Amino acid sequence: MSPSDLILRDDGSVYHLGLLPDDIALTVLTVGDPARVSRVSRHFDHVRVKKSQREFVCHTGTLRGKELTVLSTGMGSSNIEIVMIELDQLVNVDLSTRKPYEHHTSLNIIRMGTSGSISTDLVCGDLVLSAYAVALDGLHHFYPMAEASQRSLNHPGIWQGGIYAARYTEDLAHELAIDCKRTRTYTAQGFYAPQGRPIRTITDTSIHQLISAESLQHIEMETAAIYHMAEHLGHRACSFSVILAERLHGRFAKDPVSEVDRMIETVLQAAALLP
């Protein structure tokens, strides 16, 4: 790969994340908000790496003898594409020669995020694991995946190009063994109209057709991209969310900070027990 295809910083780190191979563990916990990284790493017994570059903040340390990395991704699938590619480069490409290693290394990618319920089955405070997620962001046009995961809906407008669906890694979910609901997730391209919220210029959106057609239960902004890129690159991934909004009833969690912290503690304890 040429210097313009695999861009490295002066210290040899990958371009956007600003990380070196030794900076990360093989289990990476991702959060959207950079400020949330310290809320995760404060539970570590020891932190050996603290780096930040743009919206990407990385802390690596140990919890009960298990090395873990927590990394902020920012919001949306465009950021996820960058994060997943550069994490893969850190473990599967010799950055000094810009050539892939012969041996493939698989990472555990565990998302900890927030989500809004669009189902009466999910209420504020519920912890959910996305069994599969669908999206309209178009990543499947650039990163090939199984044909069965791509399909086109007979709806006009924004999804004429089709949607894609991606699944979690079932054996990773089994190893984590977290007691929570497994769900069908809509990964939205944005926060307002793409999630069916009216704004000043748009009072109604047709996204509800997709939600109904796919029997989706909650909305967030990264899961389908994480699952799709993990499958394409040969990594394992699970995405956990805490429900902070009940969109059908117009409700929002009374104490979202506590709900997020509870999710962090639950997922961290399970991740520390991974083989």
DATAMO-V51990 format. One record per residue. PHI is phi as a letter, one per 30 degrees, with the letter a starting at -180 (none if undefined). BURIAL is + if it has 24 or more other ideal C-beta (glycine too) atoms within 12 Angstrom, else -. D_LAST is the distance of its C-alpha to the last C-alpha in Angstrom with 1 decimal. Layout:
phi=PHI burial=BURIAL d_last=D_LAST
phi=PHI burial=BURIAL d_last=D_LAST
//
This chain:
phi=none burial=- d_last=33.4
phi=d burial=- d_last=36.3
phi=d burial=- d_last=36.3
phi=d burial=- d_last=37.4
phi=c burial=- d_last=34.6
phi=c burial=+ d_last=31.7
phi=d burial=- d_last=33.1
phi=b burial=+ d_last=31.9
phi=d burial=- d_last=33.1
phi=e burial=- d_last=35.1
phi=d burial=- d_last=32.1
phi=i burial=- d_last=30.3
phi=d burial=+ d_last=27.9
phi=d burial=+ d_last=27.5
phi=d burial=+ d_last=30.5
phi=d burial=+ d_last=29.6
phi=d burial=+ d_last=26.4
phi=i burial=+ d_last=27.8
phi=c burial=+ d_last=24.5
phi=c burial=+ d_last=23.7
phi=e burial=+ d_last=20.7
phi=d burial=- d_last=19.6
phi=d burial=+ d_last=20.0
phi=c burial=+ d_last=16.8
phi=c burial=+ d_last=13.0
phi=d burial=+ d_last=10.9
phi=c burial=+ d_last=10.3
phi=c burial=+ d_last=13.9
phi=c burial=+ d_last=15.4
phi=c burial=+ d_last=19.0
phi=b burial=+ d_last=22.1
phi=d burial=+ d_last=25.6
phi=d burial=+ d_last=27.6
phi=e burial=+ d_last=27.5
phi=d burial=- d_last=28.5
phi=d burial=+ d_last=25.4
phi=e burial=+ d_last=23.1
phi=d burial=- d_last=24.4
phi=d burial=+ d_last=24.0
phi=d burial=+ d_last=20.3
phi=d burial=+ d_last=20.0
phi=d burial=- d_last=22.3
phi=d burial=+ d_last=19.5
phi=d burial=+ d_last=17.6
phi=d burial=- d_last=18.3
phi=a burial=- d_last=19.3
phi=c burial=+ d_last=20.2
phi=c burial=- d_last=20.9
phi=b burial=+ d_last=22.0
phi=b burial=- d_last=24.5
phi=b burial=+ d_last=26.2
phi=b burial=- d_last=28.2
phi=a burial=+ d_last=30.2
phi=h burial=- d_last=32.2
phi=d burial=+ d_last=30.2
phi=c burial=+ d_last=26.9
phi=c burial=+ d_last=25.5
phi=b burial=+ d_last=22.3
phi=b burial=+ d_last=20.6
phi=b burial=+ d_last=17.6
phi=a burial=+ d_last=16.4
phi=b burial=- d_last=14.0
phi=b burial=+ d_last=13.3
phi=h burial=- d_last=12.5
phi=i burial=- d_last=11.3
phi=c burial=+ d_last=8.9
phi=d burial=+ d_last=11.0
phi=b burial=+ d_last=12.2
phi=c burial=+ d_last=15.3
phi=c burial=+ d_last=17.8
phi=b burial=+ d_last=20.5
phi=d burial=+ d_last=23.7
phi=c burial=+ d_last=25.0
phi=i burial=+ d_last=28.4
phi=c burial=+ d_last=29.6
phi=j burial=+ d_last=30.0
phi=d burial=+ d_last=29.0
phi=d burial=+ d_last=30.9
phi=d burial=+ d_last=28.7
phi=d burial=+ d_last=25.5
phi=e burial=+ d_last=26.8
phi=d burial=+ d_last=27.2
phi=e burial=+ d_last=23.9
phi=d burial=+ d_last=21.9
phi=d burial=+ d_last=24.1
phi=d burial=+ d_last=23.9
phi=d burial=+ d_last=20.2
phi=d burial=+ d_last=20.2
phi=d burial=+ d_last=22.9
phi=d burial=+ d_last=21.0
phi=c burial=+ d_last=18.4
phi=b burial=+ d_last=20.5
phi=b burial=+ d_last=24.0
phi=d burial=- d_last=25.6
phi=d burial=+ d_last=27.5
phi=d burial=- d_last=30.0
phi=c burial=- d_last=31.2
phi=i burial=- d_last=30.2
phi=b burial=- d_last=28.9
phi=d burial=- d_last=25.6
phi=d burial=- d_last=23.4
phi=d burial=- d_last=23.5
phi=c burial=- d_last=19.8
phi=d burial=- d_last=18.0
phi=c burial=+ d_last=14.9
phi=c burial=- d_last=13.2
phi=c burial=+ d_last=12.4
phi=c burial=+ d_last=10.9
phi=c burial=+ d_last=14.2
phi=b burial=+ d_last=14.5
phi=d burial=+ d_last=18.2
phi=b burial=+ d_last=19.7
phi=b burial=+ d_last=23.4
phi=b burial=+ d_last=26.6
phi=a burial=+ d_last=28.6
phi=c burial=+ d_last=31.9
phi=d burial=+ d_last=32.5
phi=b burial=+ d_last=35.0
phi=b burial=+ d_last=34.7
phi=d burial=- d_last=36.1
phi=d burial=- d_last=32.7
phi=b burial=+ d_last=31.0
phi=b burial=+ d_last=32.4
phi=e burial=+ d_last=31.8
phi=j burial=+ d_last=28.7
phi=d burial=+ d_last=26.8
phi=c burial=+ d_last=23.1
phi=b burial=+ d_last=22.5
phi=c burial=+ d_last=20.0
phi=d burial=+ d_last=21.9
phi=d burial=+ d_last=21.6
phi=a burial=+ d_last=23.9
phi=b burial=+ d_last=26.2
phi=c burial=+ d_last=29.6
phi=a burial=+ d_last=31.3
phi=c burial=+ d_last=34.6
phi=d burial=+ d_last=33.7
phi=i burial=+ d_last=34.4
phi=e burial=+ d_last=31.2
phi=d burial=+ d_last=31.4
phi=d burial=- d_last=34.7
phi=c burial=- d_last=33.1
phi=b burial=+ d_last=29.6
phi=e burial=- d_last=30.1
phi=b burial=+ d_last=28.1
phi=e burial=- d_last=28.7
phi=e burial=- d_last=32.3
phi=d burial=- d_last=31.4
phi=d burial=+ d_last=29.7
phi=c burial=+ d_last=32.9
phi=a burial=- d_last=36.0
phi=c burial=- d_last=39.1
phi=c burial=+ d_last=40.7
phi=d burial=- d_last=44.5
phi=c burial=- d_last=44.8
phi=d burial=- d_last=47.0
phi=i burial=- d_last=46.0
phi=d burial=- d_last=42.7
phi=c burial=+ d_last=40.6
phi=d burial=- d_last=43.0
phi=d burial=- d_last=40.5
phi=j burial=+ d_last=38.0
phi=c burial=+ d_last=34.7
phi=b burial=+ d_last=31.2
phi=b burial=+ d_last=28.3
phi=b burial=+ d_last=24.6
phi=c burial=+ d_last=21.8
phi=d burial=+ d_last=18.3
phi=c burial=+ d_last=15.3
phi=d burial=- d_last=15.1
phi=d burial=- d_last=11.8
phi=d burial=+ d_last=10.2
phi=d burial=+ d_last=12.6
phi=d burial=- d_last=11.7
phi=d burial=- d_last=8.1
phi=d burial=+ d_last=9.7
phi=h burial=- d_last=12.4
phi=d burial=+ d_last=15.0
phi=d burial=- d_last=18.5
phi=a burial=+ d_last=20.7
phi=d burial=+ d_last=23.2
phi=c burial=+ d_last=22.4
phi=b burial=+ d_last=25.2
phi=c burial=+ d_last=27.3
phi=c burial=+ d_last=27.6
phi=c burial=+ d_last=30.4
phi=c burial=+ d_last=29.5
phi=d burial=+ d_last=32.8
phi=d burial=+ d_last=34.3
phi=a burial=+ d_last=35.9
phi=c burial=- d_last=36.4
phi=c burial=- d_last=40.0
phi=e burial=- d_last=41.7
phi=d burial=+ d_last=38.5
phi=c burial=+ d_last=37.3
phi=i burial=+ d_last=40.8
phi=d burial=- d_last=42.1
phi=d burial=- d_last=45.8
phi=b burial=- d_last=47.1
phi=e burial=- d_last=50.7
phi=c burial=- d_last=51.2
phi=b burial=- d_last=49.1
phi=c burial=- d_last=49.6
phi=b burial=- d_last=47.9
phi=b burial=+ d_last=45.1
phi=c burial=- d_last=44.4
phi=d burial=+ d_last=40.6
phi=d burial=- d_last=41.0
phi=d burial=- d_last=41.8
phi=d burial=+ d_last=38.4
phi=e burial=+ d_last=36.7
phi=d burial=- d_last=38.8
phi=d burial=- d_last=38.5
phi=c burial=+ d_last=34.7
phi=h burial=- d_last=34.4
phi=d burial=+ d_last=32.2
phi=c burial=+ d_last=31.2
phi=a burial=+ d_last=30.4
phi=b burial=+ d_last=30.9
phi=b burial=+ d_last=28.9
phi=b burial=+ d_last=29.0
phi=b burial=+ d_last=25.8
phi=d burial=+ d_last=23.6
phi=e burial=+ d_last=25.3
phi=d burial=+ d_last=25.4
phi=d burial=+ d_last=21.7
phi=d burial=+ d_last=21.0
phi=d burial=+ d_last=23.7
phi=d burial=+ d_last=22.8
phi=d burial=+ d_last=19.1
phi=d burial=+ d_last=20.4
phi=d burial=+ d_last=23.1
phi=c burial=+ d_last=21.0
phi=i burial=- d_last=18.0
phi=c burial=+ d_last=15.3
phi=c burial=+ d_last=13.4
phi=b burial=+ d_last=15.0
phi=b burial=+ d_last=15.6
phi=b burial=+ d_last=18.6
phi=c burial=+ d_last=19.4
phi=b burial=+ d_last=22.9
phi=c burial=+ d_last=25.0
phi=d burial=+ d_last=28.5
phi=c burial=+ d_last=31.2
phi=b burial=+ d_last=34.1
phi=c burial=+ d_last=35.9
phi=d burial=+ d_last=37.9
phi=d burial=- d_last=40.0
phi=c burial=- d_last=41.3
phi=i burial=- d_last=41.4
phi=c burial=- d_last=39.2
phi=b burial=- d_last=36.8
phi=e burial=+ d_last=34.5
phi=d burial=- d_last=36.5
phi=b burial=- d_last=33.8
phi=d burial=- d_last=31.4
phi=d burial=- d_last=30.0
phi=d burial=- d_last=28.8
phi=d burial=+ d_last=27.4
phi=d burial=+ d_last=25.3
phi=d burial=+ d_last=24.2
phi=d burial=+ d_last=23.1
phi=d burial=+ d_last=21.0
phi=e burial=+ d_last=19.4
phi=d burial=+ d_last=18.6
phi=d burial=+ d_last=17.1
phi=d burial=+ d_last=14.8
phi=e burial=+ d_last=13.8
phi=d burial=- d_last=12.9
phi=d burial=+ d_last=10.6
phi=d burial=+ d_last=9.1
phi=d burial=+ d_last=8.6
phi=c burial=- d_last=6.4
phi=d burial=+ d_last=3.8
phi=e burial=- d_last=0.0
//
